[in-house]
Amino acid sequence: MTDNKYHDLPTWIGEEFITEVLRKYESESELQVLELKVSPACSKSDHYASVMFRAEVKYKKGNGKFFKSLIVKAMPEQEGHMKDMLSESHVFDTEIGIYDKVMPMFKEILQQAGDNTKLNANCIYNSLEPRKVLIFEDLLPLGYNLISNRDFTHEEIRCVYAKLATWHAASMKILNEQPEILKEFKHGLFDMPTFNVNLTSNISIFRELLDEVPDLTKYKTYFEKIQETYLQDLEAVMKEYWINRQPDSYYVLSHGDLHFGNIMYKYNKENGAVDDCIPVDFQLCTVSPIVIDLFYSLYTLIGPEDRLCNLDKLLSFYFDSLLENLTKICYKGILPTLDGFWQQIRKHKYFQFMLVTTILPTAWAFKSKAFETAELFGNEDVRRKSYRLDGYVNELKELLPRFEKLGYFKNL
């Protein structure tokens, strides 16, 4: 029996499909689904690079009855802007490659070092044909939850950075010893067909804002100077490993989209302390400079006070965790130095410019809950309104003077 009261759910997510998936996963050809309930796993406003559904399954095999809660992730089926964009992208190929090839290697590297860190939800099933689909264990019944209504605490940020350092260290070992394994992970955020169009539009909206706010008008000239070469400079950062590798740079397999909606937390039931966190959504993973995930997280996970006052401490914690992990897993390359790490931070200013002009206003828009995700990505007038949020404008009054002090606007 299937209980599916949501009329807009795909008809193919039924008993026949789920039975086939579970029979293969559990190696049990006689497995039978007794009851299936399918519902959206997130709101329509959260659908961006995929749509997600929760499938709660009661089934029997042998003499036993069992229950699983699964997350089904698929390509949007409705015609429109998002489907057109995704049909031309590599997002599902990338995520399937991460689960099929990379995660098993990460797990082996860590286990050989006596580390049982869980880096991902278990993948139950994936396919590219006849449709693009991934199915995972549902982390919610395991005690993991998203944070969506507040900034992350220091404990939560440190948990993310510890997990990120483990991921990055394992990827550095592979890049050092078997780089061909990661050769397919070249497609990140800047390969999304419409993203570059939005970048060009966003920096124009940003310049309009600078012109309107007296305290910020002096910075308009700097962003005018970079507008013509902006996209090329950003692409050069993201593609550096592949087209212009630097001997003094540190490269990792980046998550690529490390925002608050892609981290799930588990807490101690007795004292409320953070027990664990798990990143999800690996559709934008790409080999890139080590700072890309860090910069991205600064503007999507960390609150404005920590961005302005505690940045050095948080990044130093990440770096110490990275070195600890590299040593533990017997990394054979030259270990990163603290000076070299901070040089990387200062070097990639163009990526920070993109984050401040595109990602940060989006983060403030999400926080305000005043805009739909699809509108922010697909409607320029809506994005223009989001740039006028008081929180964003007030933070720019702190961030841009700091960029000036750090010398980011010299020699543009």
Secondary structure, DSSP 8 states (H G I E B T S, - for coil): -EE---TTS-TTSSHHHHHHHHHHHHT-TT-EEEEEEEEESS-GGG-SS-EEEEEEEEEEETTEEEEEEEEEEE---S-SHHHHHHHTS-HHHHHHHIIIIIHHHHHHHHHHTT-----S--EEEEESSSS-EEEEE-SGGGTEEE--SS---HHHHHHHHHHHHHHHHHHHHHHHH-GGGGTT----GGGSTTHHHHHHHHHHHHHHHHHH-TTTGGGHHHHHHHTTTHHHHHHHHHTHHHHS--TT--EEEE-S---GGGEEEEE-TTT--EEEEEE---TT-EEEETHHHHHHHHHHTS-HHHHHHSHHHHHHHHHHHHHHHHHHTT--S----HHHHHHHHHH-HHHHHHIIIIIHHHHHHHHHT-S-HHHHHH-HHHHHHHTT-HHHHHHHHHHHHHHHHTTTTTT-
